[in-house]
């Protein structure tokens, strides 16, 4: 992808108490499969200071691949059982993707 772009996700107050700390755990798959590329991007996304907003410099994604970015919501106490994802197909120089990633984390703390 020739242009810079970012992926942002948000957590709404209905998810749980506001005093919990929430983050996202990212995973990436590619089509065709490229485990090196998948690991590189997963590491990049999970190493971000704020995993809710990940920035990709230009030319981070390789042309000829379809990327599946999946996020799982984590709190101090639990990891959601639901993962939400988005696919991005990279040709030569597409426009940055336009999408929203939403999900709800259910955790019962006793």
C-alpha positions in Angstrom: 0.0 0.0 0.0 1.6 3.2 -1.1 0.0 5.6 1.3 0.2 5.8 5.1 -2.9 4.6 6.9 -4.1 3.6 10.3 -6.5 1.1 11.9 -8.4 2.4 14.9 -10.8 0.5 17.2 -12.8 1.8 20.1 -14.4 0.4 23.2 -17.7 1.8 24.4 -18.7 2.2 28.1 -21.2 -0.7 27.8 -18.3 -3.1 27.6 -17.6 -2.9 31.3 -16.6 -0.8 34.2 -14.6 2.3 33.3 -11.8 1.5 35.8 -10.7 -1.6 33.8 -7.9 -1.1 31.4 -8.8 -2.3 27.8 -6.4 -3.1 24.9 -6.6 -5.0 21.7 -4.7 -8.1 20.8 -4.1 -8.2 17.0 -3.5 -11.1 14.6 -2.9 -11.0 10.9 -3.4 -13.6 8.2 -2.6 -13.3 4.5 -3.8 -14.8 1.3 -1.7 -16.3 -0.1 -0.3 -17.5 3.2 3.0 -15.8 4.2 3.8 -16.7 7.8 6.8 -14.2 7.9 4.6 -11.3 6.8 1.8 -12.3 9.2 4.2 -12.4 12.1 5.9 -9.1 11.2 2.6 -7.3 11.1 1.1 -8.9 14.2 4.3 -7.9 16.1 4.1 -4.4 14.7 0.5 -4.0 15.7 0.8 -5.5 19.2 4.0 -3.5 19.9 2.1 -0.2 19.3 2.0 2.1 22.4 -1.8 2.3 21.9 -3.1 -0.9 20.3 -6.5 0.8 19.7 -4.8 3.0 17.1 -2.1 1.4 14.9 -0.3 3.5 12.2 1.2 1.9 9.1 3.9 3.9 7.2 3.7 3.8 3.4 4.7 0.6 1.7 4.1 -1.5 4.9 1.8 -3.9 3.1 3.0 -6.0 0.2 1.2 -5.9 -3.2 -0.6 -9.0 -4.3 -1.9 -10.0 -0.9 -5.2 -9.9 0.9 -4.6 -9.1 4.6 -7.1 -10.1 7.3 -6.6 -8.0 10.5 -8.4 -9.4 13.5 -8.7 -7.8 16.9 -9.7 -9.3 20.2 -10.5 -7.0 23.1 -8.6 -7.6 26.3 -9.2 -6.2 29.8 -7.2 -6.5 33.0 -9.4 -9.5 33.9 -10.4 -11.3 30.7 -10.0 -11.8 27.0 -13.1 -11.6 24.8 -14.2 -14.8 23.1 -15.3 -12.8 20.1 -12.8 -11.6 17.5 -13.7 -9.0 14.8 -11.8 -8.6 11.6 -11.5 -6.7 8.4 -10.0 -7.7 5.0 -7.8 -5.4 3.0 -6.7 -6.4 -0.5 -3.5 -4.8 -1.7 -3.0 -4.2 -5.4 -0.5 -1.6 -6.6 -1.5 1.7 -4.9 -5.0 1.5 -3.5 -6.7 4.2 -1.5 -6.5 3.8 2.3 -9.2 1.5 3.7 -12.4 2.9 5.2 -13.9 0.7 7.9 -14.9 0.4 11.5 -14.1 -2.5 13.8 -16.5 -3.0 16.6 -17.0 -5.6 19.3 -18.1 -6.2 22.8 -16.2 -7.8 25.6 -18.3 -9.7 28.2 -16.5 -10.4 31.4 -18.1 -11.5 34.7 -15.9 -10.5 37.7 -17.0 -11.9 41.1 
